[in-house]
Amino acid sequence: MIKILLDECLPKKLKYRIEELDQDFFTKTTPDMGWASLSNGELLSMAEGEFDVFITSDKNLSFQQSISSSSIQVVLLKARTNIYEDLFPLVEKLPSVIKAHKPGKFIEIE
């Protein structure tokens, strides 16, 4: 099982679309975990112990945090907006990225 955490800036519906991609994908949102109000640094620190991949649309995250020293992979979904319809086409590109996850890696999907 690959554990995936979705940032609160992403629509919750993406959680279900990602889980439909592969039966080994277990997805939670930051609100599911009670982590909605944490800063990015705190959030990544908490996620490291429980998740393999963190998915966000926060374009500033890679500049604000030291991802390379993290034990979690961060995936940035780069869409025109954060609405479901703009992000959904990017979800199809996630399976290979998630399955090949590596700690400390930062990947952008456009």
N, C-alpha and C positions, 0 to 999 in steps of 0.2 A: 504494500500500500504506500502511495505517495501522498503525503499530507500537504495541502495547499491552503494558504491564507489569503483572502481577498481584502484589500484595503477598503475602508469605509467610503472612499470617494467613488467606488465602483457600484453599479446597480446590483442589488441582491440577486436578481434573476440570473446573472452570469454564473453564480454558484451552481445552479442546476444544469446549465448548459455545459459547464466544464465537467461535472460528474457524469453526464451522458456520454462524454467523449471516450471514457475508458473506465472499466469497472474497478481499476486500481486507484483511481483518483478520489481522495477523501477531501472535501472542501468545506471550509468554515469562513465566515466573515469576521471582521474585527468586532462588530457588535455582538455576534454569536458568542464570542469569547469574553465579552465584557471589557474590551479594550478600545472602545470607540473614542475615548477622550485622550488617549495617550499620544505623546509627541512621537515623531518618526523614530527617533533614537530609542526611546523606551519601548516602542512597539516592536522594532526589530530585535531588541534584546529579549523581550518576552517570547517572541515567535521562534527564536533560535532553538530553544529547548524542545519545541513541540512540532515544528513544521519544517518541511524540506524546501518549499517554494513560497515566496511572497509575491503576489501580483498586485500592481498598482497602476494608476494613470498619473501619478504625481511626478511631473517632469523634473522637479527640483530635487527629488530624493537622492539621486546619485551624486549631486554636488554637496548635499548637506550631511550625508552619512558615509562612513568608511565601510563600504560593502565588501571590499576585497578581503577584509579580515573577519568577515562574518561566516557563520556556519550554515547560512541559508542563501539560496539563490534568489535574486530579485528580477522580476520580469516587468518591464514597463510596456503597457499597451498605449501606443501613440495613435490616437484617433482625433478627429476634428473637435469632438466634444466628448463629454462623459456620459452621454445618453446611450441607452441600451442599443438602439439601432445603429449607432456609429461604431460601437465596440464589438458587437456580435460578429462581424466578418473576421475580426482578428482572432477570435476564439478558435477557429478552425486551424490556426497555425500553432496552437499551444501544445498539442500532444507530443510532438517530437522534442520540443523545448523542455517540457516538464519531465519526460522520460529520461532525458540526458542531463538532468539537473546536476550542478556541481556547486558545492559550497563556495560562497564569495564571488560568484559570477553574476554579472549584470547584463541582461539581454533586453534589447528594444525590439518590439514587434510593431510594424507599421502596416 
